[in-house]
Amino acid sequence: MSASVSARRIAATVLAAGAVVSAVALPASAHDNDRHRHPRVEISAVQADSPGRDNRTNRSLNTEWIEITNNNRRAVNLDGWTLRDEDGHRFRFDDVRLAGRATVRIHTGVGRDTRTDLYQDRRNYVWDNRSDTATLRDDRGRTADTESWGRGWGHYRR
């Protein structure tokens, strides 16, 4: 067998293998785009304007909240993640593990943390009633999700 025939066979084999890899990789990259449209952990609901008068009672502060949802089947460790508003108020998640397909509500006021409710232990409102942006960042500082609302949006639910 000549060297040129062997070289052609090797080239044909390499090209065929490349076509198979490309065909397999194409659906995977399309799936990656879906992941970016539907974040694994997202801000799923916002109640920036607590019902009733803004009188800074703990009850009123705790009816201002943001919900974070894990859309994945596996639990996510939120330790070190942060939730921040446009004015720089920051809430840091410490020792929080969010189960798969679970939601946690982060209240502004004082309370006792549970699996479904966390408290920022603040004595003042965080989220602007008229307009604000909530930014959720992972433990490496990468933006996981953001949610903005404008005039007339006191409650947001995805």
PyRosetta script that sets phi, psi and omega in degrees:
from pyrosetta import init, pose_from_sequence

init()
pose = pose_from_sequence("MSASVSARRIAATVLAAGAVVSAVALPASAHDNDRHRHPRVEISAVQADSPGRDNRTNRSLNTEWIEITNNNRRAVNLDGWTLRDEDGHRFRFDDVRLAGRATVRIHTGVGRDTRTDLYQDRRNYVWDNRSDTATLRDDRGRTADTESWGRGWGHYRR")
pose.set_psi(1, 135.8)
pose.set_omega(1, -177.1)
pose.set_phi(2, -80.1)
pose.set_psi(2, 160.8)
pose.set_omega(2, -179.3)
pose.set_phi(3, -65.2)
pose.set_psi(3, -34.6)
pose.set_omega(3, -178.0)
pose.set_phi(4, -69.9)
pose.set_psi(4, -35.0)
pose.set_omega(4, 177.4)
pose.set_phi(5, -67.9)
pose.set_psi(5, -43.2)
pose.set_omega(5, 177.2)
pose.set_phi(6, -61.7)
pose.set_psi(6, -41.9)
pose.set_omega(6, 179.8)
pose.set_phi(7, -63.8)
pose.set_psi(7, -40.5)
pose.set_omega(7, 178.3)
pose.set_phi(8, -65.3)
pose.set_psi(8, -40.9)
pose.set_omega(8, 178.7)
pose.set_phi(9, -64.1)
pose.set_psi(9, -42.5)
pose.set_omega(9, 178.5)
pose.set_phi(10, -63.5)
pose.set_psi(10, -44.5)
pose.set_omega(10, 179.8)
pose.set_phi(11, -61.9)
pose.set_psi(11, -42.9)
pose.set_omega(11, 179.5)
pose.set_phi(12, -63.9)
pose.set_psi(12, -40.3)
pose.set_omega(12, 178.5)
pose.set_phi(13, -63.9)
pose.set_psi(13, -44.3)
pose.set_omega(13, 179.5)
pose.set_phi(14, -63.1)
pose.set_psi(14, -43.5)
pose.set_omega(14, 179.6)
pose.set_phi(15, -64.4)
pose.set_psi(15, -42.0)
pose.set_omega(15, 178.5)
pose.set_phi(16, -63.2)
pose.set_psi(16, -42.4)
pose.set_omega(16, 178.6)
pose.set_phi(17, -63.4)
pose.set_psi(17, -39.5)
pose.set_omega(17, 178.2)
pose.set_phi(18, -63.4)
pose.set_psi(18, -38.3)
pose.set_omega(18, 178.9)
pose.set_phi(19, -65.9)
pose.set_psi(19, -40.3)
pose.set_omega(19, 178.6)
pose.set_phi(20, -64.3)
pose.set_psi(20, -45.9)
pose.set_omega(20, 179.6)
pose.set_phi(21, -61.6)
pose.set_psi(21, -41.7)
pose.set_omega(21, 179.1)
pose.set_phi(22, -63.3)
pose.set_psi(22, -41.9)
pose.set_omega(22, -179.8)
pose.set_phi(23, -65.1)
pose.set_psi(23, -35.7)
pose.set_omega(23, 178.8)
pose.set_phi(24, -74.7)
pose.set_psi(24, -38.8)
pose.set_omega(24, -176.8)
pose.set_phi(25, -72.2)
pose.set_psi(25, -29.1)
pose.set_omega(25, -177.0)
pose.set_phi(26, -59.4)
pose.set_psi(26, -52.1)
pose.set_omega(26, 177.8)
pose.set_phi(27, -62.7)
pose.set_psi(27, -32.3)
pose.set_omega(27, 179.9)
pose.set_phi(28, -65.5)
pose.set_psi(28, -41.2)
pose.set_omega(28, 179.8)
pose.set_phi(29, -70.1)
pose.set_psi(29, -34.3)
pose.set_omega(29, 175.9)
pose.set_phi(30, -64.2)
pose.set_psi(30, -37.3)
pose.set_omega(30, 178.2)
pose.set_phi(31, -67.0)
pose.set_psi(31, -37.0)
pose.set_omega(31, 177.7)
pose.set_phi(32, -60.4)
pose.set_psi(32, -38.2)
pose.set_omega(32, 178.0)
pose.set_phi(33, -64.2)
pose.set_psi(33, -37.2)
pose.set_omega(33, 176.2)
pose.set_phi(34, -61.7)
pose.set_psi(34, -39.0)
pose.set_omega(34, -178.6)
pose.set_phi(35, -62.2)
pose.set_psi(35, -36.7)
pose.set_omega(35, -179.9)
pose.set_phi(36, -72.0)
pose.set_psi(36, -28.8)
pose.set_omega(36, 177.8)
pose.set_phi(37, -77.6)
pose.set_psi(37, -29.6)
pose.set_omega(37, -179.9)
pose.set_phi(38, -123.0)
pose.set_psi(38, 89.4)
pose.set_omega(38, -175.9)
pose.set_phi(39, -57.8)
pose.set_psi(39, 149.3)
pose.set_omega(39, 177.8)
pose.set_phi(40, -63.7)
pose.set_psi(40, -44.8)
pose.set_omega(40, 174.9)
pose.set_phi(41, -121.8)
pose.set_psi(41, 126.0)
pose.set_omega(41, -173.9)
pose.set_phi(42, -139.0)
pose.set_psi(42, 160.6)
pose.set_omega(42, 170.3)
pose.set_phi(43, -79.4)
pose.set_psi(43, 111.7)
pose.set_omega(43, -171.9)
pose.set_phi(44, -101.7)
pose.set_psi(44, -19.8)
pose.set_omega(44, 178.7)
pose.set_phi(45, -159.4)
pose.set_psi(45, 149.0)
pose.set_omega(45, 179.6)
pose.set_phi(46, -137.8)
pose.set_psi(46, 132.5)
pose.set_omega(46, 166.9)
pose.set_phi(47, -123.2)
pose.set_psi(47, 92.9)
pose.set_omega(47, -175.4)
pose.set_phi(48, -83.8)
pose.set_psi(48, -29.0)
pose.set_omega(48, -178.3)
pose.set_phi(49, -107.7)
pose.set_psi(49, 103.0)
pose.set_omega(49, -178.9)
pose.set_phi(50, -64.4)
pose.set_psi(50, 140.7)
pose.set_omega(50, -178.7)
pose.set_phi(51, -59.9)
pose.set_psi(51, 146.2)
pose.set_omega(51, 179.0)
pose.set_phi(52, 84.2)
pose.set_psi(52, -163.5)
pose.set_omega(52, -178.9)
pose.set_phi(53, -77.0)
pose.set_psi(53, 143.2)
pose.set_omega(53, 175.4)
pose.set_phi(54, -81.9)
pose.set_psi(54, 87.0)
pose.set_omega(54, -175.7)
pose.set_phi(55, -108.1)
pose.set_psi(55, 9.1)
pose.set_omega(55, 176.9)
pose.set_phi(56, 59.7)
pose.set_psi(56, 20.4)
pose.set_omega(56, 171.3)
pose.set_phi(57, -72.9)
pose.set_psi(57, 157.0)
pose.set_omega(57, 180.0)
pose.set_phi(58, -59.3)
pose.set_psi(58, -37.2)
pose.set_omega(58, 178.9)
pose.set_phi(59, -60.9)
pose.set_psi(59, -46.1)
pose.set_omega(59, 179.2)
pose.set_phi(60, -66.0)
pose.set_psi(60, -42.2)
pose.set_omega(60, 179.1)
pose.set_phi(61, -61.0)
pose.set_psi(61, -35.9)
pose.set_omega(61, -177.4)
pose.set_phi(62, -80.1)
pose.set_psi(62, -8.8)
pose.set_omega(62, 173.0)
pose.set_phi(63, -92.9)
pose.set_psi(63, 6.4)
pose.set_omega(63, 166.9)
pose.set_phi(64, -101.0)
pose.set_psi(64, 119.9)
pose.set_omega(64, -174.1)
pose.set_phi(65, -155.2)
pose.set_psi(65, 167.0)
pose.set_omega(65, 173.1)
pose.set_phi(66, -134.6)
pose.set_psi(66, 136.7)
pose.set_omega(66, 177.1)
pose.set_phi(67, -103.2)
pose.set_psi(67, 137.5)
pose.set_omega(67, 176.2)
pose.set_phi(68, -115.8)
pose.set_psi(68, 129.8)
pose.set_omega(68, -177.5)
pose.set_phi(69, -120.4)
pose.set_psi(69, 136.1)
pose.set_omega(69, 172.8)
pose.set_phi(70, -95.7)
pose.set_psi(70, 109.8)
pose.set_omega(70, -178.6)
pose.set_phi(71, -84.8)
pose.set_psi(71, -3.6)
pose.set_omega(71, -179.1)
pose.set_phi(72, -86.7)
pose.set_psi(72, 160.4)
pose.set_omega(72, 175.9)
pose.set_phi(73, -76.7)
pose.set_psi(73, -24.8)
pose.set_omega(73, -178.7)
pose.set_phi(74, -93.4)
pose.set_psi(74, 150.5)
pose.set_omega(74, 177.6)
pose.set_phi(75, -65.9)
pose.set_psi(75, 153.4)
pose.set_omega(75, 178.6)
pose.set_phi(76, -124.6)
pose.set_psi(76, 131.7)
pose.set_omega(76, 176.5)
pose.set_phi(77, -83.6)
pose.set_psi(77, 113.9)
pose.set_omega(77, -178.4)
pose.set_phi(78, -93.3)
pose.set_psi(78, 6.9)
pose.set_omega(78, -179.3)
pose.set_phi(79, -56.6)
pose.set_psi(79, 122.6)
pose.set_omega(79, -179.9)
pose.set_phi(80, 91.1)
pose.set_psi(80, -8.7)
pose.set_omega(80, 176.3)
pose.set_phi(81, -70.9)
pose.set_psi(81, 157.6)
pose.set_omega(81, 178.6)
pose.set_phi(82, -132.9)
pose.set_psi(82, 153.9)
pose.set_omega(82, 174.1)
pose.set_phi(83, -125.3)
pose.set_psi(83, 125.3)
pose.set_omega(83, -171.6)
pose.set_phi(84, -135.5)
pose.set_psi(84, 148.8)
pose.set_omega(84, 174.7)
pose.set_phi(85, -103.0)
pose.set_psi(85, 179.3)
pose.set_omega(85, -178.3)
pose.set_phi(86, -64.9)
pose.set_psi(86, -28.3)
pose.set_omega(86, -178.7)
pose.set_phi(87, -83.5)
pose.set_psi(87, -1.9)
pose.set_omega(87, 177.4)
pose.set_phi(88, 94.0)
pose.set_psi(88, 4.0)
pose.set_omega(88, 173.5)
pose.set_phi(89, -64.2)
pose.set_psi(89, 133.4)
pose.set_omega(89, -174.7)
pose.set_phi(90, -129.9)
pose.set_psi(90, 135.1)
pose.set_omega(90, 171.8)
pose.set_phi(91, -114.7)
pose.set_psi(91, 128.6)
pose.set_omega(91, -179.7)
pose.set_phi(92, -108.4)
pose.set_psi(92, 129.5)
pose.set_omega(92, 176.9)
pose.set_phi(93, -79.4)
pose.set_psi(93, 123.9)
pose.set_omega(93, 177.8)
pose.set_phi(94, -121.8)
pose.set_psi(94, 125.3)
pose.set_omega(94, 178.0)
pose.set_phi(95, 53.4)
pose.set_psi(95, 47.3)
pose.set_omega(95, 179.4)
pose.set_phi(96, -116.9)
pose.set_psi(96, 124.9)
pose.set_omega(96, 176.0)
pose.set_phi(97, -118.7)
pose.set_psi(97, 119.1)
pose.set_omega(97, -178.5)
pose.set_phi(98, -98.5)
pose.set_psi(98, 116.1)
pose.set_omega(98, -177.8)
pose.set_phi(99, -60.9)
pose.set_psi(99, 161.6)
pose.set_omega(99, 176.9)
pose.set_phi(100, -62.1)
pose.set_psi(100, 139.1)
pose.set_omega(100, 179.7)
pose.set_phi(101, 56.2)
pose.set_psi(101, 32.3)
pose.set_omega(101, -178.4)
pose.set_phi(102, -114.7)
pose.set_psi(102, 161.4)
pose.set_omega(102, 179.3)
pose.set_phi(103, -129.0)
pose.set_psi(103, 141.9)
pose.set_omega(103, 174.3)
pose.set_phi(104, -124.3)
pose.set_psi(104, 139.2)
pose.set_omega(104, 179.6)
pose.set_phi(105, -104.9)
pose.set_psi(105, 126.9)
pose.set_omega(105, -179.9)
pose.set_phi(106, -103.8)
pose.set_psi(106, 109.8)
pose.set_omega(106, -179.4)
pose.set_phi(107, -89.2)
pose.set_psi(107, 153.3)
pose.set_omega(107, -179.1)
pose.set_phi(108, -77.8)
pose.set_psi(108, -38.8)
pose.set_omega(108, -172.9)
pose.set_phi(109, -78.7)
pose.set_psi(109, -161.0)
pose.set_omega(109, -176.7)
pose.set_phi(110, -93.1)
pose.set_psi(110, 140.6)
pose.set_omega(110, 177.2)
pose.set_phi(111, -175.3)
pose.set_psi(111, -179.5)
pose.set_omega(111, 179.4)
pose.set_phi(112, -100.6)
pose.set_psi(112, 121.6)
pose.set_omega(112, -178.0)
pose.set_phi(113, -63.3)
pose.set_psi(113, 139.7)
pose.set_omega(113, 174.0)
pose.set_phi(114, -130.7)
pose.set_psi(114, -175.4)
pose.set_omega(114, 178.2)
pose.set_phi(115, -65.9)
pose.set_psi(115, -29.5)
pose.set_omega(115, -175.3)
pose.set_phi(116, -108.8)
pose.set_psi(116, -12.2)
pose.set_omega(116, -177.6)
pose.set_phi(117, -138.0)
pose.set_psi(117, 128.7)
pose.set_omega(117, 175.9)
pose.set_phi(118, -119.9)
pose.set_psi(118, 153.7)
pose.set_omega(118, -176.1)
pose.set_phi(119, -126.5)
pose.set_psi(119, 135.3)
pose.set_omega(119, 178.9)
pose.set_phi(120, -80.8)
pose.set_psi(120, -14.1)
pose.set_omega(120, 179.2)
pose.set_phi(121, 59.0)
pose.set_psi(121, 43.9)
pose.set_omega(121, 178.7)
pose.set_phi(122, -102.6)
pose.set_psi(122, 156.4)
pose.set_omega(122, 177.7)
pose.set_phi(123, -107.1)
pose.set_psi(123, 1.1)
pose.set_omega(123, 178.1)
pose.set_phi(124, -133.3)
pose.set_psi(124, 155.6)
pose.set_omega(124, 178.2)
pose.set_phi(125, -65.9)
pose.set_psi(125, 149.4)
pose.set_omega(125, 178.9)
pose.set_phi(126, -106.6)
pose.set_psi(126, -51.4)
pose.set_omega(126, -170.1)
pose.set_phi(127, -85.9)
pose.set_psi(127, 128.8)
pose.set_omega(127, 179.5)
pose.set_phi(128, -71.3)
pose.set_psi(128, 131.3)
pose.set_omega(128, -178.5)
pose.set_phi(129, -64.8)
pose.set_psi(129, -37.1)
pose.set_omega(129, -173.8)
pose.set_phi(130, -80.9)
pose.set_psi(130, -47.3)
pose.set_omega(130, 178.5)
pose.set_phi(131, -163.7)
pose.set_psi(131, 143.4)
pose.set_omega(131, 179.9)
pose.set_phi(132, -167.6)
pose.set_psi(132, 172.6)
pose.set_omega(132, 174.3)
pose.set_phi(133, -134.7)
pose.set_psi(133, 127.1)
pose.set_omega(133, 174.0)
pose.set_phi(134, -97.6)
pose.set_psi(134, 130.9)
pose.set_omega(134, 179.1)
pose.set_phi(135, -122.4)
pose.set_psi(135, 124.1)
pose.set_omega(135, 177.1)
pose.set_phi(136, -102.7)
pose.set_psi(136, 122.6)
pose.set_omega(136, 179.8)
pose.set_phi(137, -121.0)
pose.set_psi(137, 144.9)
pose.set_omega(137, 178.5)
pose.set_phi(138, -78.5)
pose.set_psi(138, -177.8)
pose.set_omega(138, -175.8)
pose.set_phi(139, -69.0)
pose.set_psi(139, -8.4)
pose.set_omega(139, 176.0)
pose.set_phi(140, -102.6)
pose.set_psi(140, 4.0)
pose.set_omega(140, 179.1)
pose.set_phi(141, 84.8)
pose.set_psi(141, 6.4)
pose.set_omega(141, 178.5)
pose.set_phi(142, -81.9)
pose.set_psi(142, 138.7)
pose.set_omega(142, 179.5)
pose.set_phi(143, -69.5)
pose.set_psi(143, 120.6)
pose.set_omega(143, 176.9)
pose.set_phi(144, -89.2)
pose.set_psi(144, -37.9)
pose.set_omega(144, 179.5)
pose.set_phi(145, -166.0)
pose.set_psi(145, 154.8)
pose.set_omega(145, 172.3)
pose.set_phi(146, -135.7)
pose.set_psi(146, 151.9)
pose.set_omega(146, 175.8)
pose.set_phi(147, -142.0)
pose.set_psi(147, 127.8)
pose.set_omega(147, 179.8)
pose.set_phi(148, -118.1)
pose.set_psi(148, 150.3)
pose.set_omega(148, 174.2)
pose.set_phi(149, -139.7)
pose.set_psi(149, 153.8)
pose.set_omega(149, -178.4)
pose.set_phi(150, -122.2)
pose.set_psi(150, -169.2)
pose.set_omega(150, -178.4)
pose.set_phi(151, -51.5)
pose.set_psi(151, 131.3)
pose.set_omega(151, 178.9)
pose.set_phi(152, 91.6)
pose.set_psi(152, -6.3)
pose.set_omega(152, 179.5)
pose.set_phi(153, -105.2)
pose.set_psi(153, 96.3)
pose.set_omega(153, 176.8)
pose.set_phi(154, -95.3)
pose.set_psi(154, -27.8)
pose.set_omega(154, -178.4)
pose.set_phi(155, -132.7)
pose.set_psi(155, 132.6)
pose.set_omega(155, -179.7)
pose.set_phi(156, -126.5)
pose.set_psi(156, 133.8)
pose.set_omega(156, 173.4)
pose.set_phi(157, -140.5)
pose.set_psi(157, 130.1)
pose.set_omega(157, 179.0)
pose.set_phi(158, -75.2)
pose.dump_pdb("model.pdb")
